[in-house]
């Protein structure tokens, strides 16, 4: 099981690879064909033929494939973040309640959490 520090190190390594070293993540199984076909469509043309995998070039399909991969990675990362934030908030709760609980309960503005 990775700890928060391990997750942070992995994210830092990925950030460095992308921003400092110019590495891009592949968007589909054949990102080169997808990028070229997307540029052709941007210029008002269609790229015809087959991609490197022998499939007919289809920008829409490639875009959907890429989005599914991005969403999957995003969901895994945010799931980890939510879990770690939950642990962090559990640690902070005791201190927060001891400092601010009495003040919140004693407030006279009618916005008390206990009202």
DRENDO-1510 file (C-alpha; in Angstrom, 1 decimal, always signed):
<recs>
REC; n; res; u; v; w
REC; 1; UNK; +0.0; +0.0; +0.0 .
REC; 2; UNK; +1.4; +3.4; -0.9 .
REC; 3; UNK; +1.4; +6.2; +1.6 .
REC; 4; UNK; +0.6; +9.8; +0.8 .
REC; 5; UNK; +4.3; +10.5; +0.4 .
REC; 6; UNK; +4.7; +7.7; -2.1 .
REC; 7; UNK; +1.7; +9.1; -4.1 .
REC; 8; UNK; +3.1; +12.5; -4.0 .
REC; 9; UNK; +6.5; +11.2; -5.3 .
REC; 10; UNK; +4.8; +9.4; -8.1 .
REC; 11; UNK; +2.8; +12.5; -9.1 .
REC; 12; UNK; +6.0; +14.7; -8.9 .
REC; 13; UNK; +7.9; +12.2; -11.1 .
REC; 14; UNK; +5.0; +12.3; -13.7 .
REC; 15; UNK; +4.8; +16.1; -13.5 .
REC; 16; UNK; +8.5; +16.4; -14.1 .
REC; 17; UNK; +8.4; +14.0; -17.0 .
REC; 18; UNK; +5.5; +15.9; -18.7 .
REC; 19; UNK; +6.5; +19.5; -18.0 .
REC; 20; UNK; +10.3; +19.5; -17.7 .
REC; 21; UNK; +11.1; +16.8; -20.2 .
REC; 22; UNK; +8.3; +17.4; -22.7 .
REC; 23; UNK; +6.9; +13.9; -22.4 .
REC; 24; UNK; +3.2; +13.5; -23.3 .
REC; 25; UNK; +0.9; +10.7; -22.3 .
REC; 26; UNK; -0.4; +8.6; -25.2 .
REC; 27; UNK; -4.1; +9.4; -25.7 .
REC; 28; UNK; -5.0; +6.3; -27.6 .
REC; 29; UNK; -3.4; +3.0; -28.7 .
REC; 30; UNK; -2.3; +5.0; -31.8 .
REC; 31; UNK; -1.8; +8.5; -30.7 .
REC; 32; UNK; +0.2; +9.6; -33.8 .
REC; 33; UNK; -2.6; +8.7; -36.2 .
REC; 34; UNK; -5.2; +10.3; -33.9 .
REC; 35; UNK; -3.3; +13.6; -33.6 .
REC; 36; UNK; -2.8; +13.7; -37.4 .
REC; 37; UNK; -6.4; +12.9; -38.1 .
REC; 38; UNK; -7.6; +15.5; -35.6 .
REC; 39; UNK; -5.4; +18.1; -37.3 .
REC; 40; UNK; -6.8; +17.2; -40.7 .
REC; 41; UNK; -10.3; +17.7; -39.3 .
REC; 42; UNK; -9.3; +21.0; -37.8 .
REC; 43; UNK; -8.2; +22.1; -41.3 .
REC; 44; UNK; -11.5; +21.0; -42.8 .
REC; 45; UNK; -10.4; +17.7; -44.2 .
REC; 46; UNK; -10.7; +14.0; -43.2 .
REC; 47; UNK; -7.8; +11.6; -43.0 .
REC; 48; UNK; -8.8; +8.4; -44.7 .
REC; 49; UNK; -7.1; +5.0; -44.4 .
REC; 50; UNK; -6.1; +2.8; -41.6 .
REC; 51; UNK; -4.2; +3.5; -38.3 .
REC; 52; UNK; -1.1; +1.7; -37.2 .
REC; 53; UNK; -3.3; -1.1; -35.8 .
REC; 54; UNK; -5.1; -1.7; -39.1 .
REC; 55; UNK; -8.4; -0.1; -38.0 .
REC; 56; UNK; -10.1; +2.6; -40.2 .
REC; 57; UNK; -9.2; +6.0; -39.0 .
REC; 58; UNK; -12.0; +7.3; -36.8 .
REC; 59; UNK; -11.3; +10.5; -34.7 .
REC; 60; UNK; -14.5; +10.1; -32.7 .
REC; 61; UNK; -13.6; +6.6; -31.6 .
REC; 62; UNK; -10.1; +7.6; -30.7 .
REC; 63; UNK; -11.3; +10.5; -28.7 .
REC; 64; UNK; -13.7; +8.3; -26.8 .
REC; 65; UNK; -11.0; +5.8; -26.1 .
REC; 66; UNK; -8.7; +8.5; -24.8 .
REC; 67; UNK; -11.4; +10.0; -22.6 .
REC; 68; UNK; -12.2; +6.7; -21.0 .
REC; 69; UNK; -8.5; +6.2; -20.1 .
REC; 70; UNK; -8.2; +9.7; -18.7 .
REC; 71; UNK; -11.4; +9.3; -16.7 .
REC; 72; UNK; -10.2; +6.0; -15.3 .
REC; 73; UNK; -6.9; +7.4; -14.2 .
REC; 74; UNK; -8.6; +10.5; -12.8 .
REC; 75; UNK; -11.1; +8.4; -10.8 .
REC; 76; UNK; -8.3; +6.3; -9.4 .
REC; 77; UNK; -6.3; +9.4; -8.4 .
REC; 78; UNK; -9.3; +11.3; -6.9 .
REC; 79; UNK; -10.3; +8.1; -5.0 .
REC; 80; UNK; -6.8; +8.1; -3.5 .
REC; 81; UNK; -7.0; +11.8; -2.7 .
REC; 82; UNK; -10.4; +11.4; -1.0 .
REC; 83; UNK; -9.2; +8.6; +1.1 .
REC; 84; UNK; -6.1; +10.5; +2.2 .
REC; 85; UNK; -8.1; +13.7; +2.8 .
REC; 86; UNK; -10.4; +11.7; +5.0 .
REC; 87; UNK; -7.5; +10.5; +7.1 .
REC; 88; UNK; -6.2; +14.0; +7.3 .
REC; 89; UNK; -9.5; +15.5; +8.4 .
REC; 90; UNK; -9.9; +12.8; +11.0 .
REC; 91; UNK; -6.6; +13.9; +12.5 .
REC; 92; UNK; -7.6; +17.6; +12.4 .
REC; 93; UNK; -11.1; +17.0; +13.9 .
REC; 94; UNK; -10.0; +16.7; +17.5 .
REC; 95; UNK; -7.9; +19.9; +17.4 .
REC; 96; UNK; -10.6; +21.8; +15.5 .
REC; 97; UNK; -13.4; +20.7; +17.8 .
REC; 98; UNK; -11.4; +21.6; +20.9 .
REC; 99; UNK; -10.5; +25.1; +19.6 .
REC; 100; UNK; -13.7; +26.1; +17.8 .
REC; 101; UNK; -16.4; +23.9; +19.1 .
REC; 102; UNK; -17.1; +26.0; +22.2 .
REC; 103; UNK; -17.0; +29.2; +20.2 .
REC; 104; UNK; -19.5; +27.8; +17.6 .
REC; 105; UNK; -21.8; +26.6; +20.3 .
REC; 106; UNK; -21.7; +30.0; +22.1 .
REC; 107; UNK; -22.2; +32.1; +19.0 .
REC; 108; UNK; -25.2; +34.5; +19.0 .
REC; 109; UNK; -25.6; +34.9; +15.3 .
REC; 110; UNK; -28.1; +32.0; +15.0 .
REC; 111; UNK; -25.9; +30.2; +12.5 .
REC; 112; UNK; -24.8; +27.7; +15.2 .
REC; 113; UNK; -24.1; +24.2; +14.0 .
REC; 114; UNK; -26.2; +22.9; +16.9 .
REC; 115; UNK; -29.3; +25.0; +16.2 .
</recs>
